[in-house]
Amino acid sequence: MSDPAPIKPSLVRENLQAPKANDESRTAVKELLLADYLNFSESFWKNEQTGETRVNWFIGIVTAAVGGLIGLTTADNRPTGEPLRMIFIVTLVALLAFGIVTLLRMLKRNETTDGYKKDCDRVRQMFRVYFDDDSLLRDYHPFGKKSGEKSAPRKRGGLADTVVTINSLIIAGLFAAWSFPFGEGSALNWTNPRLRIIYIGGPIMFVAACLIQARGIRVRKAKSYDPGSVHGITDWIAQILGWSDIKDGVDPKPTHAGGIVFRSNNVRVEYLLVGPKEEIGEWIFPKGHIINERNEKPWEAAVREVQEETGVVGKHICVVGSDEFRARDEIVRVEYHLLEAQPSANQSEKRRKAWFSLRDALASLTHLDNQELLLHAERIRAAIFGKERN
């Protein structure tokens, strides 16, 4: 039987803790989650509206300024020569500064919007795990993506792209104002070489400004995704100009691999969890670094780490999904694989371990994203081996 397509939930979290099954009041937890979901949803839409208002203000100011410049050039007592050039340049520089600030605010608004989407997704995950016993919310994805998956890239033509286009037009206008032969009698003569420079250089400046701003947006996304990827203004400029090998943070390779290990005796299916000795109440999946120097594949690292940490030999079945979290100053990306425990005489272990039924494992796992991964792993296991959950 062919393996099902990998399901990849991925959460960026900061020690996200899951409530335990023995909480005193499930009703209080549900009410808190509903209140949080409502707050995140309202904040999401207010943040979107604020971004639209900011762009509308920018467009209005640019339109008014351009209209003023046109009116100035057609006035009877208009300035001529270099004074007129300086008026154009100062006005366009001020508009460009305002445009850059607006673009940065729009990028911050987009990051905040993505954060609210993730917060809402966390609440829905907790509802699925703790309150949706009939799996009614399994395929409920209001933002157009499956729970935990990375958000799709934003479509072109959004508000940030609108600001980029206006900024590029302003930069092209600055080039034209700097090159235009103000005060010359042949200023509008098509044979004037300075006009030819504007005709050729203006479009080039527009395209270059668009590309540089687009590159800067990708660098900002990479920095927000992995703060260790860009260091200071020098690396930022090098990355924008393409002189750096820093990646844009799109579909990064996993740094760690982990195993979701199960065993079955045709009556009961159990899953393997581990925990540090000093934290008796913490239970997680075994995982560890991928050894890139050996060209180790993620599934090989998962099998190796499980055996090193627990003494259990696992047979690789398939990829389950991925998890992502911040540890100190680095982003840890873990790819989890479904493993079937094999009989083994050597059961030496570095960490405490225990086998749990699916229900007990869900109640014992410390982190919510691990619970979501376990649910996906169980669905895959049941589809491959044709066995029901327990």
N, C-alpha and C positions, 0 to 999 in steps of 0.2 A: 504494500500500500504506500502510495506516495505521501510524503510529509505535507501537512497543510502549510500555507504561506505563513512566514513568521509574523507574529503579532508583537509590536514593539511599543509598549507603553514607556514613556520617558518623562520623569518628573525632576525638575530642578528644585531641591528642597534644602532647608537649613534645619536639620534635626527634627523633621516632621514626625510627631509621635501619634500613634493610634490609640484610641480609647480601648479599654479592656472590656471583656464580656461581662465582668462582674461589677460594672459601674452601677452605682446606687439607683440612678433614674435614667432609663432610656428616653423617657419623655422629655426630660430637661435637655438631654443631648440633642434630640431632634429639634427642639425649639431653638436652641442655640445655632444649630446648623442652618435652619431656615432663616433666622435673623441675619446671619453672616452672608448667606446667599443673596438675600434681598439687598443688603448693604453693598456687596460687591457689584451686583447688577446695576444698581442706581449709580454707583461711582463710575462704572464702565461707560454708561451712556452720557453722564455729565462730562467725563473726560473727552469723549468723542465730540460733543457739542462745543466744548471750549476750544478744541483744535480748529473746528470749522470757523468759529467766530474770529480766531486769531488770523487765519488766512484771509478771511473776508476783509478785515481791517487792513491787512497788508496790500491786498489788491486795490482797495479804495484809495489808500495813500499814494500808491504808485500811479494810479489813474489821474488823481488830482495833480500830482507833481508834473507828470508828462503834459497834461493839459496846460498847466501854468507855463512850462517851457515853450510850448507851441505858441501860446498867447504872447509871450515875451518877444519871440522872434518876429511876430507880425505886428507888433505895436508901432505906432508912429515914432515915438521917442525911445526906441529900443537901443540898448548898448550895442556896440560893434567891436569887432576885433577881439583882442585878448580878454577884455572884461567879460564879454559874452561867453567865451570859451570857459573861463573860470567859473561862471555861474552854472554852466552845464555840468562841469566836472564835479564841483562841490555838491550839487544837487544829486547827481547820480551816485557819488560815493556815499552820501548819507542814505540813499535808498538801498544801496548794496549792503551797508552795515545793518540796516533794519531787516533786510532779507535774510542775511546770514543768521541773525538772532532768531528770526521766525523759523528758519529751517531747523536750527538746533532745538528749538522748543517743540517743533513738530516731531522730531525724532524721539525726544523725551516722551512726548505724548503717546507715540506708538509703543514705546517700551512699557509705559504704564498701562496701556490698553492690554498688551499681551500678559502683563502681570495679573490684571483683573480676570482675564480669561482663565489663567492657570488657577487662580484662587477659586473661581466658580467650579472648575474641573475637579479640584480637590474635594469640595463639598459634595459633588455628585458621586465621586468615588466612595466617600464615606457612607453615603446613603446606599449605594449598591452593596457594599460589604456588610453593613450592619442592619439595614432596614428593608432591603429588597430581597426577601427570601424567595420570591417567585420569579426573580430575574426580569421584572417588567422594565427596568431601566437599562438593560444590557446594551441595547442599540440606540439609546437616547443620546444624541450628539448635537446639541443646539448650535454649536459654532462650526459645524460642518467638518469636524474631524473626530476620530475616535479618541476616547479618553486616554490621556497620557501621550499621544502622538505629538511630534513636533508640529508647530503651526506651519502651514504652507506659506511660501514667500508671498509677500503682498503683491497684488496685481498692479501693473503699471497704470499711470493716470490718476493716482490718488493725490491727496492734498500735498504731501511732501514733494511729489514729482512736479506739481503745479508751481510750488515755490522754487524748485530747482530751475524750471524753465524761465520763470520771471527773472531770477538772479542772473541767468545766462544772458538774457536779453539786455539787462542792465550793464553787464560786463562788455557785451558787444557795443552798446551805446557809449560806454566810456572810451572804448578804443576809437569809435567814430568821432567823438567830441575832441579827443586828443589829436586826431589826424586831420580833421576838417579844416580847410583854409578859410577861417573866419576873417573877414575884412578884405579879402582879395576880390578884385573885380571879376575875375574868372572863376569864382568859387563854384558856380553851378555849371561850368563848362565841362561837358562830358570828357573832354580831352585832358582835363587837369589830372596830372599824375597822382596827386594826393587823393582824389576821388577814387581812382583805380585801386589805390591801396585799401581804401575803406571797403570797396566792393569785394575785394578778395579776402582781406583780413577780417572783416566783420563776421562773416559766416564761420571762418576758422576759429575765431575767438568764442563764438557761441557754442560750437561743438566741443571745443576744448573745455570750456567752463562746465558744460553738462557732464562730460566724462569725469572731470576732476571731482565734482560734487558727488556723482554717483559712486566713485571710488571711495570718497570720504565716508559716505553712508555705510558702505560695506565694512570699512575699517572700524567704524563705530560699533557696528553690530558684532564684529569679531571681538572687540574689546569688552563689550557688555556681556558677551557670551563666555569669554575666557579672559579675565583681567590680566593674566600673565602673558598674553600673546603680544601685547604692544607696550613698549616701555618708553614713555616720554615723547617729546615733540619730534625728535630725530627719527625714531622708528615710525611714528605716525606719518611723517612726510615721505619717508622711504617706502612705506606700504602704499600710500596713495599713488606715488609715481611708478609703482611696480618694481622697485629696486630691492624689495624684501621678499623672502620666501615664506612669510607669515601667511597662513591660510585664512580664508574668509569665515571660517567657522561653520561651513555648510557640510552636514553629514560627517562629523569628525570620527576618526577611528577610536575604538574602545581602548582605554588604558588598563582596564581590569576585566577579568572574566570570572563568572560564578556558576555554581551548579545548583539546580533545583532537582534534588535526588529523591527518587521514590523507590519503594519496594512493595511487592504484592505477593500474597500467598493464595490467590484466587478467592479469598474471603474478605480480606482487609487490605486497603492501600494506605501506606504511611509515607510521610515526607520527613526528610532529614533537616534538622535545624541545628545551628551551633551558637555558642555564646561565649564571651570572655569570662574568665574565672572570677574577676572582681565584680562583674555586674551580673548577679544571679538572675535578675528578672529580664534580661535582654536576650532576645532570640532573633537571629538573622540567618541568611543563606551563606554557606561557605564561599569565599571569593578571594582573589589575590591578583597581583600584577601579571600582565602578559609580558613575557621575556622577549622583547623585540630583537635582541642580539642573536637569539637562536632562530629567528623567523618563526616564532611560535604562533600558531593560529589560536583564535579565541577559544574554540572548543577544546583544543589540546590543553590550554591553560586551565580551563574549567575542570577537566578530568584530573589534571595534576594537582591543582589546589585542593580539590575535594579529598583526594587520597592523602596529601600531605597534612591537612588539617584534621581529618577525621579517621583516616585509615580505611575508608570505604572506597572500593574500586567501582567506578561508574562506567556504564556503557553509554556512549553518546547517542541520543535520539534525534534532537533537532534544536534549533534556536527557539527560545521563548520570547525574549524581548530585551529591553535595555533600561537601565536606570542611570540617573545623572544627579550628582550632588556635589556640593562644595566642601572640601576638606582643607581647612586652613586657607592657603593662598592658591590652591589649584582646583580645577574641575576634574572630578573623578567620573569616568564614563565606564559603566559596567555592562557587559553583554552576558546575559544569563542563558544557560543551555539546560535542556531537560536531559537528565541522566537516569538510567536504571541501575540500581545497585546490583552488583554481582557477588556471588559467594567468594569469600577470601579468608585465608587462614590468618593473615597478618592484619590486625585491627588496631595497630598503634595509632595514637592521636595526640595532637598538640592542644586541642581545645575541647571543652566539654561539649557533648552532643546528645541529642535525643531524637527519637522517632515519634511523630505525632500523626494522628488521623487528620484528614483535611480540615475538619471543623476545629479541632484543637490547635492545629498549626495556624489557622487564620486568627484564632483568639490569642495565640502566644506571640506571633510576630510583632516586633516593636514598631516597625515603620509601615505606614499605610501603603506606600508604593510597593513594598514587598508583598503585601496581601493581594494587591491587584495582579502582580506577576504570578503569584501562586494560583489565583483563579484562572488565569490564562493557561498556565501550565497544566492544570487539571483538565481543562477543556481539550487541550491538544492530546494529553495522555488518553482521555476517554475516547477521542476520535480515532486514535491509532490502534489502541488495544481493545476497544469495544467493551470497556468495563465502566460500571456506574461509579459515581462518587460515593464516599462514605462519610 
